[in-house]
């Protein structure tokens, strides 16, 4: 079983920019509504496998993208 992490953003447009870059790379991800356990506000986040975190951060840094926070899921999915 894999563990997921969640990357949140200050706006939907930031999430869409990150998604556009992830489509070009070999990372499995899914853009989903922010889980209630993370925040009660509306918005999107990127759910990705815990093992891909370093790769994802490198892509974000390389492309000058912005994210708010990464939440680590303690439950297995």
C-alpha positions in Angstrom: 0.0 0.0 0.0 1.2 3.5 -0.8 1.1 6.6 1.3 0.0 9.9 -0.2 1.1 13.4 0.5 -0.9 16.5 -0.4 0.4 19.8 -1.7 -1.8 22.8 -1.2 -1.8 26.2 -2.9 -2.9 29.7 -2.2 -5.0 29.7 -5.4 -6.4 27.4 -8.0 -4.2 29.0 -10.7 -1.0 27.9 -8.8 -2.4 24.3 -8.7 -3.0 24.4 -12.4 0.5 25.6 -13.2 2.0 22.8 -11.1 -0.3 20.3 -12.8 0.9 21.5 -16.2 4.5 20.8 -15.3 3.7 17.4 -13.7 2.1 16.2 -16.9 5.5 16.6 -18.6 7.2 14.5 -16.0 7.1 10.9 -14.7 5.1 11.5 -11.5 1.8 9.9 -10.7 -0.5 12.6 -9.2 -4.1 13.6 -9.0 -5.6 17.1 -8.6 -8.3 16.8 -6.0 -10.4 19.1 -3.7 -8.5 19.8 -0.5 -9.5 17.1 2.1 -11.5 18.5 5.0 -8.9 17.0 7.4 -6.4 19.5 6.0 -8.5 22.6 5.6 -12.1 23.7 5.6 -11.5 26.2 2.8 -12.3 25.6 -0.8 -9.5 24.8 -3.2 -7.5 22.2 -5.0 -4.5 20.2 -4.0 -2.1 17.8 -5.7 -2.1 14.3 -4.2 1.0 12.4 -4.9 2.9 9.3 -3.7 5.2 10.0 -0.7 8.1 8.4 -2.5 7.9 11.1 -5.2 8.2 14.1 -2.9 11.8 15.0 -3.7 11.2 14.7 -7.4 8.1 16.8 -7.2 9.9 19.5 -5.1 12.7 19.6 -7.7 10.3 20.2 -10.5 8.6 23.0 -8.6 11.9 24.7 -7.8 13.3 24.2 -11.3 10.2 25.9 -12.8 9.8 28.7 -10.2 6.4 27.4 -9.1 4.8 28.2 -5.8 3.0 26.0 -3.3 1.6 26.7 0.2 2.4 23.6 2.2 2.9 19.8 2.0 0.8 17.6 4.3 2.0 14.1 5.0 -0.8 11.5 5.2 -0.3 9.1 8.0 -3.0 6.7 6.7 -2.3 4.3 4.0 -4.4 4.5 0.9 
